[in-house]
Amino acid sequence: MKKLINRVEDVVAEQLAGMRAARPELKFSEEPRYIWREDNTDKVSLISGGGSGHEPLHAGYIGKGMLTAACPGEVFTSPTPDQMYECGKQVNNGKGVLFFIKNYTGDVLNFESAVELLHFDDIPVGSITIDDDVAVKDSLYTAGRRGVGATVLIEKIVGAAAEAGYDLAQCEELTLRLNNRARSFGVALSACTVPANGKPSFELADNEIEFGVGIHGEPGIERRSYSDLNTLVEQMCDEIINTPAYTRTVRTWDREAGEWKEKDITTEEFKQGDQFIVMVNGLGGTTQGELYGVYGKMAECFDKAGYKLARNLVGNYCTALDMEGFSITLLKADEETLKLWDVPVNAPALRWGV
């Protein structure tokens, strides 16, 4: 299978070198590997990261009004604790560091190690784990729901909050609240090709889809026959609308006690009359035209449910290499959320108001 790469082992390094050449406003550390901006001198620093292959997530969202820094791992592989630790030290300005963690076991363990190391260096630090995928409760990569598209929306909103002067505790609380108001669901029409494997990660017949797929190609609810766009979108919207409240144990860092605290938290319900920020997200191999086709049918379905779509994104924001497919993310919004969403943002992959 043809790919625009040289040696498999150099894929991430070469792609980051290209980004470095294209984005001179960003700063790059090669060992350990992380990317940051230097203009965040008096506000909470926001850091995310994860395996490469989901571009533009996360490095594409470093910029004023969004992330301060990102830690890219190898393809579909968690970054290491030293990446996150050194990155946290680099962007620390005394106002605190907040990590956004997608709920994958490796990411959670490594980010939590970095939180503890930064705490021992007397750096105010916190973290929130994002788990918005309603397709499955547990998967090959997670205990509990996976973190997927809501990560983009949350990074934008909390980025605006940090710019507005929210302190670390306020940013942490806002992130947790937004995560409890988010639901995502994805499908694949074809598999992605991990460079190290050189072939699709799974096989689908011409009339099959993976219903509820993860962003690493993890299985979803089941394989279903595919008939047409409208039927598929209706099925996905039904899953999002009819998902019941979900209670799970959440770990947060207690900065005063210097230890992890656990508490049970339940997601919020979606009701008629609620307003939402919605994202139709391509997984890497789906055309923009097809995504607009999805949006049209999706808007019709949610209108019937009494949902008000106040803001939207349509495009490739959290991908899975070259996977043909898409996901739908709904984030229940209030006036504070919409006000923060509308704040200007200037990142490589998301820009408005500037």
Secondary structure, 3 states (H helix, E strand, C coil): CCCCCCCHHHHHHHHHHHHHHHCCCCEEEECCEEEECCCCCCCCEEEEEEEECCCCCCHHHECECCECEEEEEEECCCCCHHHHHHHHHHHCCCCCEEEEEECCHHHHHHHHHHHHHHHHCCCCEEEEEECCECCCCCCCCCCCCCCCCHHHHHHHHHHHHHHCCCCHHHHHHHHHHHHCCEEEEEEECCCCECCCCCCECCCCCCCEEEECCCCCCCCCCEEEECCCHHHHHHHHHHHHHCCCCCEEEEEEEECCCCEEEEEEEECCCCCCCCEEEEEEEECECCCHHHHHHHHHHHHHHHHHCCCEEEEEEEECCCCCCCECEEEEEEEEECHHHHHHHCCCEEECCEEECC
